[in-house]
Amino acid sequence: MFGALETCWEVASAGHWDRVRAVLEADIAHRGREMARHGLATMLGGLSERISFPGPAALAAVLGRVRADLLTALA
């Protein structure tokens, strides 16, 4: 099974990984700067129009429903 997964990785992803990793690292740096300059709510709101931060809870629309998770440690 491991061999099949390795082959799948090599065929489908390996040739693109350097670019994918560079994009992900740039996005992490951008989100960190955004949070440092404008706060957590702005950074989270920039991830998706389905995410809002109206106080001590982050709201995320997941599969058409709104889910609230308390972020008391970050509030």
C-alpha positions as CSV (number, residue, x, y, z in Angstrom):
1,M,0.0,0.0,0.0
2,F,2.8,2.4,0.8
3,G,4.3,1.8,-2.6
4,A,1.0,2.7,-4.3
5,L,0.8,6.0,-2.2
6,E,4.4,6.8,-3.1
7,T,3.7,6.2,-6.8
8,C,0.6,8.4,-6.6
9,W,2.6,11.2,-4.9
10,E,5.3,11.0,-7.5
11,V,2.9,11.0,-10.4
12,A,0.4,13.6,-9.1
13,S,2.2,15.9,-6.8
14,A,6.0,15.7,-6.6
15,G,6.6,17.8,-9.7
16,H,4.4,20.6,-8.4
17,W,5.4,20.5,-4.7
18,D,8.1,23.3,-4.8
19,R,5.5,25.7,-6.2
20,V,2.7,24.6,-3.8
21,R,5.1,24.9,-0.8
22,A,6.2,28.4,-1.9
23,V,2.6,29.6,-2.3
24,L,1.7,28.1,1.2
25,E,4.7,29.7,2.8
26,A,3.9,33.1,1.2
27,D,0.3,32.8,2.4
28,I,1.4,32.0,6.0
29,A,3.7,35.1,6.0
30,H,0.9,37.3,4.6
31,R,-1.6,36.1,7.1
32,G,0.9,36.7,9.9
33,R,1.5,40.2,8.8
34,E,-2.2,40.8,8.4
35,M,-2.9,39.6,11.9
36,A,0.0,41.7,13.3
37,R,-1.2,44.9,11.6
38,H,-5.0,44.6,11.7
39,G,-5.8,41.9,14.3
40,L,-7.1,38.4,14.4
41,A,-10.7,39.3,13.2
42,T,-9.4,40.9,10.0
43,M,-7.1,38.1,9.3
44,L,-9.8,35.5,9.8
45,G,-12.3,37.5,7.8
46,G,-9.8,37.5,4.9
47,L,-9.8,33.7,4.7
48,S,-13.3,33.4,3.4
49,E,-16.6,35.4,3.2
50,R,-18.1,32.5,5.2
51,I,-15.9,33.4,8.3
52,S,-16.7,36.3,10.6
53,F,-15.4,37.2,14.0
54,P,-18.1,39.1,15.9
55,G,-16.5,39.0,19.3
56,P,-15.1,36.1,21.4
57,A,-16.5,33.6,18.9
58,A,-15.5,32.9,15.3
59,L,-18.4,32.0,13.1
60,A,-17.8,29.7,10.1
61,A,-20.5,28.6,7.7
62,V,-19.8,24.9,7.1
63,L,-21.9,23.0,4.7
64,G,-24.6,25.7,4.7
65,R,-24.8,25.9,8.5
66,V,-23.1,28.4,10.9
67,R,-20.9,26.9,13.5
68,A,-19.6,29.0,16.4
69,D,-16.4,28.0,18.2
70,L,-15.4,30.0,21.3
71,L,-11.9,31.3,21.1
72,T,-11.7,32.5,24.7
73,A,-7.9,32.0,24.8
74,L,-7.6,34.5,21.9
75,A,-10.2,37.0,23.1
